Amino acid sequence: MNNKMNHPLITVDGRTLMDRPLEPPNFVVDTLISQGLHILAGSLKVGKSWLALWLAVTVAKGEPVWNMTTKQGTTLYLCLEDSVLRIQNRLFEITEDAPSSVHFCTECALIGQGLEEQVDAFLADHPDTMLVIIDTLQMVRPIHDATYANDYRDLSVLKRLADKHGIAILLIHHLRKEKAEDVFHRISGTTAISGAVDSSFTLVEEKRGSGRARLTCVGRDIEYRELELRRSEENVWELVSDSREEPVLREDRIVVLLSAFMSTRTIFIGTPTELSEKIDPDKSEGVTPKKISRMILQSVEALRKNGIAAVIRRSNGKRVIELRRADSVDLEGAGEIVPIDPATVDQPSGEGAAGAVETDSSLRGGQASRPAIRRAQFRGAAPYPAQKRGPHGIEIPWGEEEQRNE
């Protein structure tokens, strides 16, 4: 038997993938540093280590990084070019009090020679770890020829380590002196280094000793941006400006929008276009039909905790979004939907966009209406029994047909 045939390819088709609920990447620093492997490169003595130290302390405290929220947790800083005394002196400059959740180490093993096991052991003792910083990358690399294959092999080990534990690993590295049109081409080593990481950051001073620098950012889970920084008297890099003019639609924003939308409804069934027009009629939130399906699929658990069961399915070949507001007994652990002022919410008129089905849970004529939905108890986003179909092949919620005939 040919061993090459023992492991067939495991594939997923496009339709299934687009209908599958998946968790979005976790960000240690919102919109900037996600879980995965990242590299921060800069010239000698530009202030990379000061920035790394400040990041380690700030994430451990759970404080914002340049107006971006952080996910608080334990941090590990492998400051391999520094002494304990130097780290102590720098800590007293950047903060009044360092938390016990930030850890420092000045010696460690090399990649493939014990480093992975050392990090595994630390994470086992500190399961809430969010960020590991290795300063510098060269200090943990074994001695071998600087080839594309070797660069990719070394960084792939660290990439697998970050992905296995769901943490962010930030590598501190150097830039070449040679100028280049693309600053990322100045990262020391072969292009395998930039190719193996999830994000690359370069810190370049305007002029040596000026205390002003540009942090250029690019990555798989972040948008390209340039941050202008200024080094304070306490050696903390402070934000001067951000090239990103308009804020990115955060993943949890969809939970807020849908919670407000469903606060006056018990059910919505419609296409992505119909739902995006309902919750973002003036396009100010940037919720497009393409984005809304992805954001709901990646927020199913968060919506469930807010009392909304979300299902994306197909009906007559069309993608349909089904939202149901559930009582706390329906969704285990679900939170209560806080009512908001109906005047600020687009009230259903009974004539939604073509094909959309909505049920209003408000009072009619001063009298409480009887429930428009007769539903069985369920847990999570369990499917409902077969329903009747109306125009456009959209299923009619239970009780809706009786209500129409009254």
C-alpha positions as CSV (number, residue, x, y, z in Angstrom):
1,M,0.0,0.0,0.0
2,N,1.4,3.4,-1.0
3,N,1.7,5.5,2.2
4,K,1.1,8.6,0.1
5,M,-2.5,7.5,-0.3
6,N,-3.2,7.1,3.4
7,H,-3.9,10.8,3.9
8,P,-6.3,12.1,1.3
9,L,-7.0,15.9,1.0
10,I,-9.7,17.2,3.3
11,T,-11.6,19.8,1.4
12,V,-14.6,22.0,2.0
13,D,-16.7,23.5,-0.9
14,G,-17.4,27.2,-1.2
15,R,-21.1,27.1,-0.4
16,T,-20.5,25.1,2.8
17,L,-17.7,27.4,3.9
18,M,-19.8,30.5,3.4
19,D,-22.6,29.0,5.5
20,R,-20.4,27.8,8.3
21,P,-20.2,29.7,11.6
22,L,-16.5,30.4,12.4
23,E,-14.8,32.4,15.2
24,P,-13.0,35.6,14.0
25,P,-9.4,36.0,15.1
26,N,-8.8,37.3,18.6
27,F,-7.1,40.6,18.8
28,V,-4.6,41.3,21.6
29,V,-4.5,45.0,20.5
30,D,-7.8,45.8,18.6
31,T,-7.3,46.2,14.8
32,L,-3.5,46.0,15.2
33,I,-2.1,42.8,16.8
34,S,-4.1,39.6,16.4
35,Q,-3.3,36.1,17.6
36,G,-0.6,34.7,15.4
37,L,3.1,35.6,14.6
38,H,4.2,39.1,14.0
39,I,7.5,41.0,13.5
40,L,8.6,44.4,14.5
41,A,11.7,45.6,12.6
42,G,13.7,48.8,13.1
43,S,17.1,50.2,12.8
44,L,19.7,49.8,15.6
45,K,18.9,51.8,18.7
46,V,15.7,53.3,17.2
47,G,13.7,52.3,20.3
48,K,12.2,48.9,19.4
49,S,12.9,47.4,22.8
50,W,11.3,50.4,24.6
51,L,8.2,49.9,22.5
52,A,8.2,46.2,23.2
53,L,8.6,46.7,26.9
54,W,5.7,49.2,26.9
55,L,3.5,46.8,24.9
56,A,4.2,44.0,27.4
57,V,3.3,46.2,30.4
58,T,0.3,47.8,28.8
59,V,-1.3,44.5,27.6
60,A,-0.7,43.0,31.1
61,K,-2.5,46.0,32.6
62,G,-5.3,45.9,30.0
63,E,-4.8,49.6,29.2
64,P,-5.4,51.0,25.7
65,V,-2.5,51.1,23.1
66,W,-2.8,54.3,21.2
67,N,-6.6,54.5,21.7
68,M,-7.0,50.9,20.7
69,T,-8.4,48.5,23.3
70,T,-6.4,45.5,24.5
71,K,-7.3,42.1,25.7
72,Q,-5.8,41.9,29.2
73,G,-3.8,38.9,30.1
74,T,-0.4,37.6,31.1
75,T,2.6,38.7,28.9
76,L,6.0,37.2,28.6
77,Y,9.0,39.4,27.4
78,L,12.1,37.4,26.4
79,C,14.5,40.4,26.6
80,L,17.5,38.4,25.4
81,E,19.9,41.4,24.8
82,D,19.3,43.0,28.1
83,S,20.1,42.5,31.8
84,V,17.7,42.3,34.7
85,L,19.1,45.7,35.9
86,R,18.4,47.4,32.6
87,I,14.9,46.1,32.5
88,Q,14.3,47.3,36.0
89,N,15.6,50.8,35.2
90,R,13.4,51.0,32.1
91,L,10.4,49.8,34.0
92,F,10.8,52.7,36.4
93,E,10.9,55.1,33.5
94,I,7.7,53.9,31.7
95,T,5.4,53.1,34.6
96,E,4.8,53.8,38.2
97,D,3.9,50.2,39.0
98,A,4.4,47.0,36.8
99,P,1.8,44.3,37.4
100,S,2.7,40.7,38.4
101,S,1.2,39.5,35.2
102,V,4.1,40.7,33.1
103,H,7.1,38.3,33.1
104,F,10.7,38.8,32.0
105,C,13.4,36.4,31.0
106,T,16.9,37.1,29.8
107,E,17.9,33.6,28.7
108,C,16.1,30.9,26.7
109,A,16.8,27.9,24.4
110,L,17.0,28.2,20.6
111,I,14.3,27.3,18.1
112,G,14.2,23.5,17.7
113,Q,16.4,23.1,20.7
114,G,14.0,23.5,23.6
115,L,12.4,27.0,23.1
116,E,9.0,25.6,22.1
117,E,9.0,23.3,25.2
118,Q,9.9,26.3,27.4
119,V,7.1,28.4,26.1
120,D,4.7,25.4,26.3
121,A,5.6,25.1,30.0
122,F,5.1,28.8,30.7
123,L,1.7,28.8,29.0
124,A,0.7,25.7,31.0
125,D,1.5,27.7,34.2
126,H,-0.1,30.9,32.9
127,P,-3.1,29.8,30.7
128,D,-4.3,33.4,30.4
129,T,-1.2,34.5,28.5
130,M,-2.0,36.8,25.6
131,L,1.3,38.0,24.3
132,V,4.9,36.7,24.0
133,I,7.6,39.0,22.8
134,I,11.0,37.7,21.6
135,D,13.7,40.4,21.6
136,T,15.4,39.6,19.3
137,L,14.6,37.0,16.7
138,Q,18.3,36.4,15.9
139,M,19.0,35.4,19.5
140,V,16.7,32.3,19.3
141,R,17.8,31.1,15.9
142,P,20.2,28.2,15.5
143,I,23.3,28.9,13.5
144,H,22.8,27.9,9.8
145,D,23.0,29.5,6.4
146,A,20.7,32.4,5.7
147,T,18.5,30.8,3.1
148,Y,14.8,31.2,2.2
149,A,14.2,27.6,3.4
150,N,15.9,28.1,6.7
151,D,14.2,31.4,7.4
152,Y,10.8,30.0,6.6
153,R,11.5,26.8,8.7
154,D,12.5,28.7,11.8
155,L,9.5,31.1,11.7
156,S,7.1,28.3,10.9
157,V,7.9,26.7,14.2
158,L,7.0,29.9,16.0
159,K,3.9,30.4,13.9
160,R,2.6,26.9,14.8
161,L,3.4,27.6,18.5
162,A,1.3,30.8,18.4
163,D,-1.6,29.2,16.5
164,K,-1.6,26.1,18.8
165,H,-2.1,28.3,21.9
166,G,-4.1,31.1,20.4
167,I,-1.7,33.8,21.4
168,A,0.3,36.6,19.8
169,I,4.0,36.2,19.4
170,L,5.9,39.4,18.5
171,L,9.4,39.1,17.1
172,I,11.8,42.1,17.4
173,H,14.1,42.2,14.4
174,H,16.4,44.6,12.4
175,L,16.1,46.6,9.2
176,R,18.9,46.7,6.7
177,K,20.7,50.1,6.2
178,E,20.0,50.1,2.4
179,K,17.1,52.2,1.4
180,A,14.2,50.6,-0.5
181,E,11.0,51.9,-2.1
182,D,9.0,49.4,0.0
183,V,10.1,49.7,3.6
184,F,9.2,46.0,4.2
185,H,11.9,45.0,1.7
186,R,14.4,46.4,4.3
187,I,13.6,43.7,6.8
188,S,16.8,41.8,7.4
189,G,16.9,38.3,5.9
190,T,15.1,36.7,3.0
191,T,11.5,37.5,2.0
192,A,10.5,34.2,3.8
193,I,10.5,36.2,7.0
194,S,7.8,38.6,5.9
195,G,6.0,35.7,4.2
196,A,5.9,33.5,7.3
197,V,4.4,36.0,9.7
198,D,0.8,37.2,9.9
199,S,1.8,40.9,10.3
200,S,4.9,43.1,9.7
201,F,5.6,46.4,11.5
202,T,8.5,48.7,10.7
203,L,9.7,51.5,13.0
204,V,11.7,54.1,11.1
205,E,12.9,57.4,12.5
206,E,12.4,60.6,10.5
207,K,16.0,61.6,11.5
208,R,18.4,59.8,13.9
209,G,17.7,61.2,17.4
210,S,14.7,63.2,16.4
211,G,12.4,61.2,18.7
212,R,9.8,61.0,15.9
213,A,9.2,57.8,13.9
214,R,6.7,56.1,11.6
215,L,5.3,52.7,12.4
216,T,4.1,51.1,9.1
217,C,1.8,48.2,9.5
218,V,0.6,45.5,7.1
219,G,-0.8,42.0,7.7
220,R,-3.3,39.3,6.9
221,D,-5.9,40.3,9.5
222,I,-5.3,44.1,9.5
223,E,-5.5,46.9,7.0
224,Y,-2.4,48.8,5.8
225,R,-1.8,51.8,8.0
226,E,0.9,54.3,9.1
227,L,1.1,55.6,12.6
228,E,3.2,58.7,13.3
229,L,4.8,58.4,16.8
230,R,6.6,60.7,19.1
231,R,9.0,59.5,21.9
232,S,8.2,61.1,25.2
233,E,10.7,62.1,27.9
234,E,9.7,58.8,29.7
235,N,10.7,56.9,26.5
236,V,7.1,55.9,25.7
237,W,6.1,56.0,22.1
238,E,3.0,58.3,21.9
239,L,0.6,58.5,19.0
240,V,0.6,61.7,16.9
241,S,-1.5,60.6,13.9
242,D,-3.1,57.6,12.3
243,S,-3.5,57.2,8.5
244,R,-6.7,55.3,9.0
245,E,-9.3,58.0,8.6
246,E,-12.4,56.1,9.1
247,P,-12.8,53.5,11.9
248,V,-13.1,49.9,10.9
249,L,-16.4,48.2,11.6
250,R,-15.6,46.1,14.7
251,E,-16.8,42.6,14.8
252,D,-18.7,43.2,18.0
253,R,-20.5,46.2,16.4
254,I,-22.8,43.8,14.6
255,V,-24.0,42.4,17.9
256,V,-24.9,45.9,19.1
257,L,-26.7,46.7,15.9
258,L,-28.7,43.5,15.8
259,S,-29.5,43.7,19.5
260,A,-31.1,47.1,18.9
261,F,-32.9,45.9,15.8
262,M,-34.3,42.8,17.5
263,S,-35.4,44.6,20.7
264,T,-38.8,45.4,19.0
265,R,-39.1,42.1,17.0
266,T,-39.4,38.5,17.8
267,I,-38.2,37.2,14.4
268,F,-36.6,38.4,11.2
269,I,-36.2,36.3,8.1
270,G,-34.7,37.9,5.0
271,T,-31.8,38.2,2.6
272,P,-28.5,39.8,3.6
273,T,-29.4,42.8,1.4
274,E,-32.8,43.2,3.2
275,L,-31.2,43.0,6.7
276,S,-28.3,45.4,5.9
277,E,-30.9,47.9,4.6
278,K,-32.8,47.6,7.9
279,I,-29.9,48.0,10.3
280,D,-27.8,50.4,8.2
281,P,-30.1,52.3,5.9
282,D,-27.8,55.3,5.4
283,K,-24.7,53.1,5.1
284,S,-23.0,55.0,7.9
285,E,-21.9,51.8,9.6
286,G,-20.5,50.2,6.5
287,V,-22.6,47.1,6.9
288,T,-22.8,45.7,3.3
289,P,-24.7,42.6,2.3
290,K,-21.4,40.7,1.8
291,K,-20.0,41.8,5.2
292,I,-23.2,41.1,7.2
293,S,-23.3,37.4,6.5
294,R,-19.6,36.9,7.5
295,M,-20.0,39.0,10.6
296,I,-23.1,37.1,11.8
297,L,-21.4,33.7,11.1
298,Q,-18.4,34.8,13.2
299,S,-20.6,36.2,16.0
300,V,-23.1,33.4,16.5
301,E,-22.0,32.8,20.1
302,A,-21.9,36.5,21.0
303,L,-25.4,36.9,19.6
304,R,-26.6,33.8,21.5
305,K,-25.3,35.4,24.7
306,N,-27.4,38.5,23.9
307,G,-30.6,36.5,23.4
308,I,-30.6,36.2,19.7
309,A,-30.5,32.9,17.8
310,A,-28.9,33.4,14.4
311,V,-29.0,30.9,11.5
312,I,-27.8,31.5,7.9
313,R,-29.3,28.9,5.5
314,R,-30.4,28.6,1.9
315,S,-33.9,28.8,0.5
316,N,-34.6,28.2,-3.2
317,G,-30.9,28.8,-3.8
318,K,-30.7,32.1,-2.0
319,R,-28.9,32.8,1.2
320,V,-31.4,33.7,4.0
321,I,-30.6,35.1,7.4
322,E,-32.9,34.0,10.2
323,L,-32.9,35.9,13.5
324,R,-35.1,34.9,16.5
325,R,-35.3,36.7,19.8
326,A,-35.3,34.1,22.5
327,D,-36.3,34.2,26.2
328,S,-33.6,33.3,28.7
329,V,-35.0,29.8,29.0
330,D,-34.6,29.2,25.2
331,L,-30.9,30.1,25.0
332,E,-28.9,28.7,27.9
333,G,-26.8,31.5,29.4
334,A,-28.4,34.1,27.1
335,G,-28.4,37.7,28.3
336,E,-31.5,39.9,28.4
337,I,-32.1,42.3,25.5
338,V,-32.4,45.8,27.0
339,P,-35.3,47.7,25.4
340,I,-34.4,51.0,23.7
341,D,-36.4,54.0,22.6
342,P,-38.6,52.7,19.7
343,A,-38.2,56.2,18.1
344,T,-34.6,55.5,17.5
345,V,-35.2,52.1,15.8
346,D,-36.7,51.4,12.4
347,Q,-40.1,50.1,13.3
348,P,-41.5,47.3,11.2
349,S,-44.5,48.4,9.1
350,G,-45.7,45.0,8.0
351,E,-44.4,45.7,4.5
352,G,-40.6,45.0,4.8
353,A,-38.3,44.6,1.8
354,A,-39.4,42.0,-0.7
355,G,-39.4,38.6,0.9
356,A,-38.5,39.8,4.4
357,V,-40.6,38.5,7.3
358,E,-40.7,40.3,10.6
359,T,-42.9,40.0,13.7
360,D,-43.4,43.0,15.9
361,S,-43.5,42.3,19.6
362,S,-44.8,45.7,20.6
363,L,-48.2,46.6,21.9
364,R,-51.0,47.2,19.4
365,G,-53.9,49.6,20.2
366,G,-53.0,49.7,23.9
367,Q,-53.6,46.0,24.3
368,A,-51.1,43.3,24.4
369,S,-51.2,41.2,21.3
370,R,-51.1,37.4,21.5
371,P,-47.8,35.9,20.6
372,A,-47.3,35.7,16.8
373,I,-45.0,32.8,17.1
374,R,-45.8,29.4,18.6
375,R,-42.4,27.9,19.2
376,A,-41.2,24.8,20.9
377,Q,-38.4,25.1,23.5
378,F,-35.0,24.8,22.0
379,R,-31.4,25.3,23.0
380,G,-29.0,27.5,21.0
381,A,-29.8,27.8,17.3
382,A,-31.7,24.5,17.0
383,P,-33.7,24.2,13.8
384,Y,-37.5,24.6,13.8
385,P,-40.0,22.1,12.3
386,A,-40.9,22.4,8.6
387,Q,-42.7,25.6,7.9
388,K,-45.1,26.8,5.2
389,R,-43.6,28.8,2.4
390,G,-44.8,32.2,1.2
391,P,-43.7,34.4,-1.7
392,H,-40.1,34.1,-2.9
393,G,-39.8,30.7,-1.2
394,I,-39.3,32.3,2.2
395,E,-40.6,30.2,5.1
396,I,-43.5,31.7,7.1
397,P,-42.9,31.7,10.9
398,W,-45.3,29.6,13.0
399,G,-48.4,31.7,13.8
400,E,-47.9,34.1,11.0
401,E,-50.3,32.3,8.7
402,E,-53.1,32.3,11.4
403,Q,-52.4,36.0,12.0
404,R,-52.9,36.8,8.4
405,N,-56.3,35.0,8.3
406,E,-57.7,36.9,11.3
